[in-house]
Amino acid sequence: MVAQWTVNGVDRNNISNELVIPSLTGKTDVAVKFVPYEGFAIPTGGTGWKVSDVKRVPNDTQPTSKIRKNGELTFTVGLASDYTVISKLVINGYDCINGKLAKNATLHGCDAVEARKNANGSYTVTIKNVTAVPDMSVEAHRVIIGSLTVPEKFKNIPELDTVEKIQAKLTAELTGRKDGVAFYDIALKYYDGSEWIPVNENNFPAEGVDVVLPYPNGTDSKDTFQIVHMLTKTGSEGEIEKVDHTKEIDGLRFHVTRLSPFGVSWTKYTAPTPGGGGGGGGGAVAPTTYDIVIPSALANTVKADKTKAAAGDTVTLTAAGEGTLTVTDANGKTVALTDLGSGKYTFKMPSAKVSVGFKTIADQQCDGGKDCPSAPFTDVDTAKWYHLSVDYVLAHNMMNGVSSRAFAPNANLTRGMLVQILYNLEGKPKGTAANFSDVQADAWYAEAVGWAASNKVVTGYADGTFRPNAAVTREQTAAILYRYAQSKGIDVSVGENTNILSYVDVQQASEYAIPALQWAVGAGVLNGKNGGRLAPTGTATRAEIAAIMQRWCENIIK
């Protein structure tokens, strides 16, 4: 299998069987190094959990049931039938649920693990630079929500030996106005291979579990809730604890380390009455009005003919540019729009505030179909994290493919490529010739380098070279964008108060790059990497730069 590609002595950080060279400007020496194949079995699942949507990078080795050594593996860990929650997910020592190394664990078998929780409770995991069979420790359970019963431990406690007594004690802890109260037993079970076994205080998941309780008795996310929990743990029987929660689309979500019994109270939402005041007789009561919320980022894109409206009123919206306009109510439900043409739309105001959204064609999710900007490139995986960022830079003419069929998202971006991206973003203005010994006048990046140098965006090296074909590092990227921002008169003072000392590898950063890194992190242009790393001297792939450029456009030149 391929261990290394080099072009003119420069490592291309590519271990696939194919190497794409964007352009040839002269004599090019290409070398490839091979090593014996070594692969590691890809997990398929276990009790209560399963693996799906497996992606390998590179994906050109056999068998497909293995990931080659030093490859990158992405997959989704989901629930098997009858299970409702993944309560433990540790991969190579990394706790995917809590986003940190597991207790007393060290990262092994790879360089990094990244995990993202999905709306359905599954986790999408990426293991980078795989060097061993993924070491997975997974536990899944079934959460059962039922009517309140008397726990076995309470049957010998006189003040808690009936459902009514338990309800009374829970109710006493639910303070303030209560328009309604409900009580639940929430139990956890696991499957031992033959039957479902109730979880008790001795085998409850150490990190606890997330529970989603459907909104009770006609309530919804507009209402205000309290949740309390009565402990059954030995030595704490009958003690009450308050439970923090969030209001989600599907119900109340909260994290617990013990279960059963629970009490929930709620106060129904009442729309404020405008105006007010007393006196007078027979006057008409002003109707209740609700807010029409347009995010500040859309202030120049979407306009409404009013800021508030009563239920049933017609509201007119005007959108500039092509894209998709949406209106949702306080429960997240879509409000129907009528298209009047020429960017004008109307809708009937519901009896709640609404939020307006607008996505340009370049911003919209897509499935990689014929209208997707990435569609011509066979190596752009539409299921990958970078898909929308690649779409963004293509749609905004910032980046091109390395060929008509390849974007090379996993290839390192070179210094010449980064300068060309900024040159494209600037509209390719005429500049002076590049004054670097290794930049040929007819090179595809020559005009971009000349423009960048004349505007003090790049400075080159002490030996008079620019090294356009060298892979750009993350700190170089930050420095170039920092100087580019300064050249455009953009305020970079956010970096003055940004603390990057929390990154474990910040000492690896070059002194010249510190202000630029502070600015890039503080401005949201550059994100840290897994394990609390900033990786200042690490390289950046074309996909990573696409994401950085999208953040640049959205956060800096909004």
Beta strands, then each sheet from edge to edge (+ up, - down):
strand 1: 2-7
strand 2: 10-11
strand 3: 30-34
strand 4: 39-41
strand 5: 45-46
strand 6: 49-57
strand 7: 66-68
strand 8: 72-79
strand 9: 85-91
strand 10: 94-95
strand 11: 100-101
strand 12: 112-117
strand 13: 123-128
strand 14: 136-146
strand 15: 180-191
strand 16: 196-198
strand 17: 209-213
strand 18: 224-230
strand 19: 240-242
strand 20: 246-248
strand 21: 251-256
strand 22: 262-267
strand 23: 289-293
strand 24: 302-304
strand 25: 308-310
strand 26: 314-319
strand 27: 323-329
strand 28: 338-341
strand 29: 344-348
strand 30: 354-360
sheet 1: 2+ 1- 3+
sheet 2: 4+ 7-
sheet 3: 5+ 6- 8+ 13- 12+
sheet 4: 11+ 10- 9+ 14- 15+ 16-
sheet 5: 11+ 10- 9+ 14- 15+ 22- 18+ 19-
sheet 6: 17+ 21- 20+
sheet 7: 25+ 23- 30- 27+
sheet 8: 24+ 26- 29+ 28-
end
